[in-house]
Amino acid sequence: MLNLTNNEKAIVTFLLVALLAGSIVHYCKVKSSGIITYAPQPAEKEVLLSQIVNINKAGKIDLTRLEGIGPGLAQRIVAYREKFGPFRSKRDISNVKGIGPKTFEKIKGSISLE
């Protein structure tokens, strides 16, 4: 096999121990951080997206469940509603900056006024 000198064996052993120690430290940090990663399964995502959202009562979190609506756009929807009052028709949501025809087409089946 390999003929290593005592110094080479010591170096290889040190590197393996250092690698093992680093892996253990990393594992402990990740484990104790409390961060839980969760990605909804496709079926769960469809259920979330298929729920009807009342655009006159929904908060930012509920609005982000609509396809194509992120936190920033949800905030603009709430601000628009506070400034101009409740939406009178589904199409009125198109008056919010950032909601164009494509976005409206994506969400029109998932929104309600009541």
Phi and psi in degrees as a GROMACS rama.xvg file:
@    title "Ramachandran Plot"
@    xaxis  label "Phi"
@    yaxis  label "Psi"
@TYPE xy
-94.7631  135.529  LEU-2
-100.041  103.25  ASN-3
-107.856  144.109  LEU-4
-75.1349  167.912  THR-5
-60.4404  -38.4413  ASN-6
-63.9172  -43.5763  ASN-7
-64.7086  -40.6567  GLU-8
-62.1837  -41.1057  LYS-9
-64.2906  -41.562  ALA-10
-65.4254  -45.7136  ILE-11
-62.0213  -43.4819  VAL-12
-61.8952  -44.9057  THR-13
-59.9686  -45.1517  PHE-14
-63.6399  -40.6507  LEU-15
-66.077  -41.4408  LEU-16
-65.055  -41.56  VAL-17
-63.444  -41.3919  ALA-18
-63.6542  -44.762  LEU-19
-63.2585  -44.4587  LEU-20
-62.9584  -43.0356  ALA-21
-62.4232  -40.2618  GLY-22
-64.2382  -40.9793  SER-23
-65.723  -43.5759  ILE-24
-61.5118  -45.1086  VAL-25
-61.002  -45.9149  HIS-26
-59.5969  -45.0223  TYR-27
-63.6501  -39.6135  CYS-28
-64.0946  -45.5212  LYS-29
-65.6616  -43.108  VAL-30
-65.0115  -39.4319  LYS-31
-90.0452  -3.93852  SER-32
-71.5345  -21.4453  SER-33
79.9829  2.50269  GLY-34
-80.1587  124.23  ILE-35
-114.386  121.603  ILE-36
-92.2394  133.237  THR-37
-142.732  125.91  TYR-38
-120.21  121.993  ALA-39
-59.5948  141.826  PRO-40
-69.763  155.843  GLN-41
-52.0339  -40.6771  PRO-42
-64.7941  -39.6502  ALA-43
-65.6412  -40.0288  GLU-44
-63.7392  -40.1359  LYS-45
-63.2947  -39.34  GLU-46
-63.6028  -44.8116  VAL-47
-61.3195  -43.1227  LEU-48
-73.9588  -24.0054  LEU-49
-84.5579  -8.32265  SER-50
-71.5263  138.748  GLN-51
-78.5676  132.044  ILE-52
-113.432  125.674  VAL-53
-79.3897  108.172  ASN-54
-71.585  -12.5185  ILE-55
-89.2729  -12.9619  ASN-56
-124.646  -18.8858  LYS-57
-67.5116  142.409  ALA-58
-87.9107  -177.207  GLY-59
-59.1813  -42.6933  LYS-60
-63.6696  -44.9572  ILE-61
-64.5221  -38.606  ASP-62
-65.623  -31.2208  LEU-63
-70.7023  -10.6614  THR-64
-73.9215  -14.9002  ARG-65
-77.3443  141.738  LEU-66
-61.6426  127.29  GLU-67
85.4655  2.20123  GLY-68
-108.062  112.637  ILE-69
-98.0089  -176.791  GLY-70
-59.6116  -39.5876  PRO-71
-65.7957  -45.8993  GLY-72
-67.7288  -37.2622  LEU-73
-60.865  -40.8686  ALA-74
-63.0421  -40.3746  GLN-75
-66.137  -35.6998  ARG-76
-63.9495  -46.672  ILE-77
-62.8115  -43.5995  VAL-78
-63.4877  -41.3616  ALA-79
-61.6607  -45.455  TYR-80
-63.2135  -38.8713  ARG-81
-68.1304  -34.6034  GLU-82
-78.614  -43.5199  LYS-83
-107.074  -2.72461  PHE-84
89.4002  -176.376  GLY-85
-65.1477  152.852  PRO-86
-70.8215  136.731  PHE-87
-93.3382  -24.7677  ARG-88
-142.155  160.921  SER-89
-58.2714  -38.9134  LYS-90
-65.0092  -23.2625  ARG-91
-57.9858  -26.213  ASP-92
-64.5766  -19.2097  ILE-93
-67.4753  -15.1716  SER-94
-74.4133  -14.4028  ASN-95
-76.3626  130.632  VAL-96
-58.3987  126.334  LYS-97
106.692  -11.7446  GLY-98
-107.503  99.2651  ILE-99
-98.1151  -172.268  GLY-100
-57.8678  -38.9336  PRO-101
-66.5838  -45.0436  LYS-102
-65.3917  -41.4426  THR-103
-60.7288  -42.1684  PHE-104
-61.3843  -36.6863  GLU-105
-67.414  -36.2094  LYS-106
-102.845  -12.6843  ILE-107
-59.1543  -30.3682  LYS-108
-80.0299  -11.1288  GLY-109
-108.587  5.82485  SER-110
-118.823  154.842  ILE-111
-141.554  168.476  SER-112
-104.477  -7.7736  LEU-113
